[in-house]
Amino acid sequence: MATSSKELKPSEENPVTLKIENNQASGNSGCNYFSGPVELKEKSLKFGDLASTRKYCMESMEIENAVLKALSETDNYRIKDNKLELRKGSQTLATFAIAN
């Protein structure tokens, strides 16, 4: 996963994941699992209040915080080169590889 400021490398034990299905988002933010509502319209994408588990992972808190911040600030998205870009205006906040 990449953020707008730098490339962050999640551990293999705690990969960052995002699944959007039936107006619900769920995934792993590098340490904790999250889920909550999402509103998807054409190119508009807004995450609602996300519930999250609350364990502490010293090695991955930077990734955790960056992922949750990107989700909270996202207002649109773009799919490019088999990657999902979460965006705020024209700024890319985070990039995820799309699983086949």
QUIPE-V457853 format. One record per residue. RES is the residue in three letters. PSI is psi in degrees with one decimal (999 if undefined). OMEGA is omega in whole degrees, 0 to 359 (none if undefined). NEAR is the number of other C-alpha atoms within 12 Angstrom. Layout:
{{RES;PSI;OMEGA;NEAR} {RES;PSI;OMEGA;NEAR}}
This chain:
{{MET;136.3;176;33} {ALA;144.7;171;25} {THR;173.3;183;31} {SER;-26.0;184;23} {SER;-30.9;181;15} {LYS;166.1;177;15} {GLU;126.5;177;17} {LEU;135.3;183;26} {LYS;102.2;176;25} {PRO;154.3;178;27} {SER;157.8;177;22} {GLU;-28.9;179;13} {GLU;-29.3;182;16} {ASN;69.2;181;21} {PRO;149.4;175;24} {VAL;127.5;180;35} {THR;156.0;177;34} {LEU;126.5;176;33} {LYS;130.7;177;25} {ILE;121.1;183;22} {GLU;133.5;177;15} {ASN;48.1;179;12} {ASN;25.2;177;18} {GLN;139.8;175;23} {ALA;143.9;175;29} {SER;160.3;178;29} {GLY;-165.6;179;29} {ASN;129.6;183;34} {SER;22.4;177;44} {GLY;-19.2;179;36} {CYS;-48.7;185;32} {ASN;155.6;174;30} {TYR;145.7;178;27} {PHE;159.4;174;31} {SER;156.1;178;27} {GLY;179.3;183;25} {PRO;152.2;175;23} {VAL;142.7;178;27} {GLU;117.4;183;23} {LEU;118.2;178;21} {LYS;120.1;182;13} {GLU;-104.2;180;12} {LYS;4.3;179;20} {SER;137.4;180;19} {LEU;120.4;179;30} {LYS;128.1;175;29} {PHE;135.1;176;34} {GLY;-162.8;178;23} {ASP;121.6;182;19} {LEU;133.3;172;25} {ALA;146.6;183;21} {SER;146.8;170;21} {THR;165.6;189;18} {ARG;37.6;177;15} {LYS;158.6;181;16} {TYR;128.7;179;17} {CYS;100.2;186;20} {MET;-40.9;185;14} {GLU;-21.7;188;18} {SER;16.6;181;26} {MET;-30.4;177;24} {GLU;-43.4;178;23} {ILE;-47.5;179;33} {GLU;-52.0;182;37} {ASN;-39.9;179;24} {ALA;-41.1;180;30} {VAL;-49.4;182;40} {LEU;-36.1;177;36} {LYS;-44.6;179;22} {ALA;-43.6;179;33} {LEU;-42.7;183;41} {SER;-26.5;183;26} {GLU;-10.6;184;25} {THR;133.8;172;33} {ASP;-6.6;176;28} {ASN;175.5;181;30} {TYR;166.1;175;32} {ARG;141.0;173;27} {ILE;121.4;183;19} {LYS;131.3;178;14} {ASP;43.7;178;11} {ASN;31.2;177;13} {LYS;144.8;175;20} {LEU;120.8;177;28} {GLU;120.9;172;34} {LEU;130.3;189;38} {ARG;156.7;169;31} {LYS;108.8;189;25} {GLY;-126.7;179;17} {SER;0.7;182;15} {GLN;129.2;175;20} {THR;122.1;180;29} {LEU;-39.1;182;32} {ALA;151.4;179;38} {THR;132.4;180;35} {PHE;137.7;172;35} {ALA;141.0;178;21} {ILE;124.7;180;19} {ALA;144.3;179;10} {ASN;999;none;5}}
